C-alpha cells in the first residue's frame, strides 16, 4: 500500500485536456519534485489531489483509502494540505489570524493559538504577526500560504511554486525550513521552476508535459533523459 | 501573549453598558412616541445585524428575509389569539417554528447560488405571503388585528404594555448585536471571517463551508422571526402585504447594511442611525425621499464600497467590537 497513489486522473476544460491519465505513487516520507513547462497540468494535478478540483475520471488513494469523493475540507482533515501557487490570503485578517485558521480547523491537536505561534516562528512570519494579510508583499503572501498549510499539521504537503523571486539567501532559508518540515515526518510534493532549489531537496522527479507524465525517477536520470531535454531545450537538442 | 481587546473596545464596552442602562429606563423618561421610535430603531438594528451576518460574512445575499419576519408575526398573533398564550412566550416559539421551517427551506434554496439564491429566496418569501393570504381564520388577504383581550393579558395598564413591548425590542436589538459579536469571537466566527475573505482557502484549510453557511442561515431565520413577532406586537396587527413586505424588511435593511459597512459589526449600527436620521428629516418628501436613499446608496457603493464604517476603520484603524487576535511579543 502506497502513501498516495493517483490512478489515471483525467481532467479537461472543454476541449483542453489538462491531465491525461496521470498515474503515479508517492511513498511515505518522500520529497517528490514536479517539473514541466507552463500549462503542463501541474497545478491542476495538485488541485485534484487536494480536492479543490474534481477529476472527470480516475481515483486518488491516500493511505489506502479512496478519497476521490472527499471534499477539500475533509482531505485537509485527513492530512493533505496545499499551498496555492496564486496566494488566497484572508485579506481582512492579520497574518497571525490567517495561520490560526489552519491551526484551528486542520488536523493539529495542539492548542490552536500556541500551534499558530510556533508555525509563525518556523516560517519567519513573526514580525508581520499583526499586519493585515491584504497589506503584505507578494513574497510575504507566498510565505503565508506555506505557513497556513503547515498550520493544519499535514502528513502530505503540496507546495506550488514557492521559491520564485526569492534572493539566494531567502531561498536557502526556505530550503532549510522545508528540510525541517520533511524531517519532522511530512511527505512533500513540490512543483518548482527554480530547478536548482528543487534538485537540492528532491529525492525523485516527475515531469509532466501537455497533461501527460513523461518521466519519473531519480532526479539525475530524469534531468538527463532524452524526453525531458527535448521538452525543455527543443526536439533536436543533443547536450 | 495574545490579547483580544483594545483600549477603544474597552471604552466602547463602558459606553455600551451606560447606553443600555439609559435605554432600559426609557419608559420612565420617554414619551410614548419616543418609545415607539426607539422600538422601531431596535427592530432595524436587529434585522440589519442579522442580514449582515448572513450576507456580509457567509456571502448568502438573501432578498427573502421578510419570509421569516412575516412568519414570526403570524405565529405570534395566531398563538396568542387561539391558545391564549402570553405574547411574550409566543416570541421564542415563533423563533423555534422558523428554525424548524428554515431547515427544509434552507436545503431547497441552497441548491441555488449567488444571484439565483437572491431571487430564489425572494420568490420563496412571496410564496409565504400568498399562503398567508389564503388563511381565512387570520383574515385572509386583509389580515387581522390583535384583539384587545390579548393585549390585556400582557399587562393591565397601557404604561406597562408599552414598556413590555419596548423592552422586548431592546432585548432583541441588543441580543442580535450580542449574538453576532459572540459568534464572531468564537471558533465559528474565525471560520465565518475566513469564508468572507476566501472560500477556496477556507475549504482547503479544513472549514466545512456548506455546513457553516447552513447553520448560520437557520439561526438567522430563527432570530429574524422573533423580530417579526415583535413587529406584530408593535403594530398590533398582521396582514400579508405588510408582514411579508420586501421593501420594509429587506430593501431598507440592505440599504442600512450597505451604507453602514457590510461585513463589520459596527456597520449596521452606523447604518441604522443614518437611516433613521434621514427618515426623520426627509420622509415628508415622499417619493423624492426614496430617490435620495437610492442615490446615497449608489454614491456610497462607488466612493466607499465598504460603507461608512469600512471607511472609518480603514482610515483610523479602530474597532469598537474587536473579534481579532493581537500578538504581543514582550513576554
Interface residues (C-beta under 8 A of the other chain):
Chain A: X50 X51 X52 X71 X72 X73 X74 X76 X77 X81 X82 X84 X88 X89 X90 X91 X92 X93 X94 X96 X97 X100 X101 X102 X104 X105 X106 X107 X113 X117 X120 X126 X129 X130 X148 X151 X152
Chain B: X2 X187 X190 X191 X193 X194 X196 X197 X198 X200 X201 X202 X203 X204 X205 X206 X207 X208 X209 X263 X324 X325 X326 X327 X329
